[in-house]
Amino acid sequence: MNAFPIGTLSALASDLPALVLALAAGLIAGGGFFLLLRRNTGLFATGRIGLAVTMQIARFTVLVPVLVLAAREGAGPLLAAALGVVIARRMVVGRARRQSVAMLPDGGRSS
């Protein structure tokens, strides 16, 4: 018994453009979402609550429709968009971590 039906491969090949588009949309929306997170937390920390809440709403106003549109296309595009968001998060957090370490007096070498 074949655990991976041949029809599944042809369906995946025909959905490939949708998966790539969803992944790209997730990368872009997720990148913006997490890049603005640092600014957003700075606003909260400095007491600019009104602007911080507005930015928070704006961040979700962009991200949620991307995921909803991907979900309307099916599970594959939704998973691809979510993967894009996760990859974007990893990239933004890694970049922020490298910048923070570079700002240490010894360049982070003493840990």
URQUI-V846985 format. One record per pair of residues at least 4 apart in sequence whose C-alpha atoms are under 6 Angstrom apart, sorted by the first residue. I is the first residue (numbers start at 1). GAP is how many residues later the second one is. Records with the same first field share a line. If there is no record, write none. Layout:
# URQUI-V846985
I: GAP ; GAP
This chain:
# URQUI-V846985
19: 58 ; 61
22: 55 ; 58 ; 59
23: 57 ; 58 ; 61
25: 4
26: 4 ; 55 ; 58 ; 59
27: 4 ; 57 ; 58 ; 61
29: 34
30: 55 ; 58
31: 4 ; 57
33: 26
36: 4
40: 12
43: 5 ; 9
44: 4 ; 5 ; 8
49: 4
57: 4
60: 4
65: 4
70: 7 ; 8
71: 7
79: 4
89: 4
90: 4
101: 6 ; 7
102: 5
104: 4
